[in-house]
Amino acid sequence: MRNQQSAQLLFELSRPGRRAHRLGEPGVPTTDALSGFDDRFLASDPPPLPELAEGDVVRHFVGLSTLNMSVDTHFYPLGSCTMKYNPKRNERIASLPGLADVHPMQDPSHLQGLLEMLYELQEMFAEISGLHGVSLQPAAGAHGELTALLVAEAYFRSIGSSRNIVLTADSAHGTNPASAQMAGFQTKTVKSNADGLVDLDDLAAKLDENTAVFMLTNPNTLGLFDRNIEQMNKMVHDAGALIYLDGANMNAILGISRPGDFGADLMHYNPHKTFSGPHGGGGPGAGPICVRDFLTKFLPAPIVTRREIETAEGQTEWYYDLSEPTEHSIGRVRSFFGNTGVLARAYIYLRTYGGDGIRRVSEDAVLSANYLLSQVKHFLDVPHGDRCMHEFVASASRLKKDKKISAMDLAKRILDYGFHAPTVYFPLVVDEAVMVEPTETESKQTLDAFVEALFRITDESGDTVHEAPHSTRISRPDDVGAARRPVLHWSQPETPDDQS
Ligand SMILES: *Cc1c(COP(=O)(O)O)cnc(C)c1O
């Protein structure tokens, strides 16, 4: 049986006294390290940790890793998540000692290379966004949303305004209203129209003197660029509110259109999506934000700055430093300068492609998505048209009615064909949503194989599909209801009493 060990918990594998190491005699006099500690803080028994050999631990974790699907093992068309290939050269460069082995408490004079990289990254993010001020601190996209909304809040407070409403689109990611709530705003939802775009009448009806920020995702989560953006830009700004751009879909427009040019005052990037950082399983990520010039003074500190200095040889060179918070700054949102490991990968990625290259990234991502859409629409409804940006949303609604195959069934069964599932049931505005994002890093052969698999599933029997996946170690762990236990596709090995 494959990976027998990984089916057991480390606690089940534990045997008393088994160890991964043996320490030699210390060779120096020993003292009682615990003497002097208050008894109240000392446990009478050691903590009940599993006792294991190194091989047990390695097999356990390597075994678990093989139960997973990842970008390195499978096509991963998870819509909205931009699961593109993570280039291995990013990993190699990001682990160079000058990036990986420095400590953020070191004096900036010791960190010139790292700070130069972060400075240039700030400049690149500003250029791609068409905005001015950048903070690299936020640790994820959602954290970027929160940070930017706190900036907006500080701005309105500074001009004596008590605007307290954030408008979010009904197709928005759930993090949008959640971030607005966390930043202390109340939220109102703006409806989508039949075309999947923001309903301008509903926007007009909800914009008023209490509106602080309109949060927009463009292209939106249906994979559509909202062509009414200029009108929305005017409406929102005429009402005295700001526009926040959720930048999770930047993979569609890099080097093609800039949020700052189409009206955004604040935005975040998801470097772990757009700029090829590895992600999934909760992180790490980053959520750098960009803001328009009049908002920069509210950004968290430090920001990486540079100034010219004269060297001992009488030449001038750049010296990179960390800014002090301004009196208007919202303060820190994360320790030090952000998740520099993720930021380093974004920097390497951007440097590798260069300006023309990243435009090509988006063009290819959009081409791949349109190719997939042109094939998938022959057997799945795609309610919002024949063209998309970097992703599209199909609906399994008719399939469910005709053949009792739901979006969830499709997602589960496609695992058996060796593909990660698309995003399902998001965005909420499409019934039985199946959201597919191929990214630019997949070949036509992979896309064709994926279409073929999806098509074959639509033709399969209910039993095959409803019990799927059949090839994974666990089937449907969390959605089978109390009446039925999860199907475990392995027999739990007997644990002998003692094999030490
Ligand atoms: C992923 C995503 C977010 C949240 O970003 P995280 O980095 O996961 O916190 C927000 N909005 C959209 C549209 C997203 O796809």
The ligand as an SDF file (V2000), in Angstrom:
LIG
                    3D

 15 15  0  0  0  0  0  0  0  0999 V2000
   -7.5220   36.1190   -3.5020 C   0  0  0  0  0  0  0  0  0  0  0  0
   -8.4500   37.2720   -3.5430 C   0  0  0  0  0  0  0  0  0  0  0  0
   -8.5090   38.1900   -2.4810 C   0  0  0  0  0  0  0  0  0  0  0  0
   -7.8010   37.9900   -1.1730 C   0  0  0  0  0  0  0  0  0  0  0  0
   -6.4170   37.8640   -1.2810 O   0  0  0  0  0  0  0  0  0  0  0  0
   -5.5790   36.9870   -0.2370 P   0  0  0  0  0  0  0  0  0  0  0  0
   -4.1670   37.2450   -0.6440 O   0  0  0  0  0  0  0  0  0  0  0  0
   -6.0210   35.5730   -0.4050 O   0  0  0  0  0  0  0  0  0  0  0  0
   -5.8820   37.5190    1.1330 O   0  0  0  0  0  0  0  0  0  0  0  0
   -9.3340   39.2980   -2.6330 C   0  0  0  0  0  0  0  0  0  0  0  0
  -10.0650   39.4750   -3.7360 N   0  0  0  0  0  0  0  0  0  0  0  0
  -10.0430   38.6080   -4.7740 C   0  0  0  0  0  0  0  0  0  0  0  0
  -10.8960   38.8720   -5.9910 C   0  0  0  0  0  0  0  0  0  0  0  0
   -9.2460   37.4680   -4.7030 C   0  0  0  0  0  0  0  0  0  0  0  0
   -9.2380   36.5930   -5.7110 O   0  0  0  0  0  0  0  0  0  0  0  0
  1  2  1  0
  2  3  1  0
  2 14  2  0
  3  4  1  0
  3 10  2  0
  4  5  1  0
  5  6  1  0
  6  7  2  0
  6  8  1  0
  6  9  1  0
 10 11  1  0
 11 12  2  0
 12 13  1  0
 12 14  1  0
 14 15  1  0
M  END
$$$$
